[in-house]
Amino acid sequence: SDVSHELKTPIALIQGYAEGLVENVNSDDESRKFYAEVILDESNKMDTLVKQLLELMKLEYGKREFNNEDFNIVELINEVIRKCKVMIEEKNIKIEFDSSKQVMVNADDFYIEQVVTNYFTNAIKHANNVNGEKKISIKIEEKENKVRVSVFNTGNNIPEEHLNKIWGRFYKEDSSRNRNDGGTGIGLALVKAIMNNYKNDYGVINRENGVEFYFDLDHEKNEEN
């Protein structure tokens, strides 16, 4: 029922605009181009949604093989920040991240990049000005045999009753928000599925002036003690 609900809107838009083109509602080239662009945009959203759903199903049912290798998590985080540079500048967000040291972990960097990207883009969307600053702070904490990555953004806390629900697929605290921000509503469900495959901890904590998401990784396998 969730999938049907998510696909209903783009299908309706595609049908409506396609009918408009067939019936030649707008004869000028600019209007026809706009109609075609809406159809293409909605088709792409559906394509992304279906691909992410298939990936989520494979992860949830243990049908994914992970290509675990040692890699530098600091370098991966820097690359995610670089890719999101335009969004960061648009919202005028200050980024705090100490990238001076190398921290080696063992995992599949493709899936861990998805986790970091989901947390980071989520933080960008919800970062707001608190006490004169709008920032995202990324921290790496090394423990005994684990590395904890946390992504904090200034802004409103998540209501207590929503803290566990946000990890469910298609869950939206504000049902109108997800469509506007271009998300599919299953980013955090993917994080949950990936972390469960690794049997590593993940979660969210309300802080005094914002929200912090975190996840754990295993230390590198080739570490010499």
DAPEZI-V158731 format. One record per backbone hydrogen bond with DSSP energy under -1.0 kcal/mol. CO is the residue of the C=O (numbers start at 1). NH is the residue of the N-H. E is the energy in kcal/mol with one decimal. If there is no record, write none. Layout:
co={CO	CO}
nh={NH	NH}
e={E	E}
This chain:
co={1	2	3	4	7	8	9	10	11	12	13	14	15	16	17	18	19	20	28	29	30	31	32	33	34	35	36	37	38	39	40	41	42	43	44	45	46	47	48	49	50	51	52	53	54	55	56	57	58	59	66	69	71	72	73	74	75	76	77	78	79	80	82	84	85	86	87	88	94	96	103	104	105	107	108	109	110	111	112	113	114	115	116	117	118	119	120	121	122	123	130	133	134	135	136	137	139	141	145	146	147	148	149	150	151	152	153	154	159	162	165	168	174	177	178	185	186	187	188	189	190	191	192	193	194	195	201	203	205	209	210	211	212	213	214	215	217	218}
nh={5	6	7	8	11	12	13	14	15	16	17	18	19	20	21	22	23	25	32	33	34	35	36	37	38	39	40	41	42	43	44	45	46	47	48	49	50	51	52	53	54	55	56	57	58	59	60	61	63	62	68	107	105	76	77	78	79	80	81	82	83	84	85	88	89	90	91	93	136	138	73	220	71	69	112	113	114	115	116	117	118	119	120	121	122	123	124	125	126	127	133	130	94	154	96	152	150	148	219	143	217	141	215	139	213	137	211	128	162	166	168	171	177	181	183	170	190	191	192	193	194	195	196	197	198	200	216	214	212	155	207	153	205	151	203	149	147	106}
e={-2.1	-2.2	-2.2	-1.4	-2.1	-2.3	-2.3	-2.6	-2.7	-2.5	-2.6	-2.3	-2.5	-1.7	-1.8	-2.6	-2.7	-2.6	-1.9	-2.5	-2.0	-2.5	-2.4	-2.2	-2.1	-2.1	-2.3	-2.7	-2.7	-2.1	-2.3	-1.9	-2.1	-2.3	-2.5	-2.4	-2.5	-2.3	-2.5	-2.3	-2.4	-2.2	-2.6	-2.6	-2.1	-2.2	-2.8	-1.9	-3.2	-1.2	-1.2	-2.0	-2.7	-1.6	-2.4	-2.3	-1.8	-1.9	-2.5	-2.2	-2.2	-1.4	-1.4	-2.3	-2.4	-2.3	-1.7	-2.0	-2.6	-2.8	-2.4	-1.2	-2.4	-2.7	-2.3	-2.1	-1.1	-1.8	-2.7	-2.7	-2.4	-2.4	-2.9	-2.9	-1.7	-2.1	-2.2	-2.2	-1.7	-1.1	-1.4	-2.8	-2.6	-2.1	-2.9	-2.9	-2.5	-3.2	-1.6	-3.0	-2.1	-2.8	-1.9	-2.3	-2.5	-2.5	-2.1	-2.5	-2.4	-1.7	-2.1	-1.6	-1.6	-1.9	-1.2	-2.4	-2.0	-1.7	-2.4	-2.2	-2.6	-2.7	-2.4	-1.7	-1.3	-2.2	-2.5	-2.4	-2.8	-1.7	-2.5	-2.3	-2.8	-3.2	-2.1	-2.8	-2.5	-2.3}
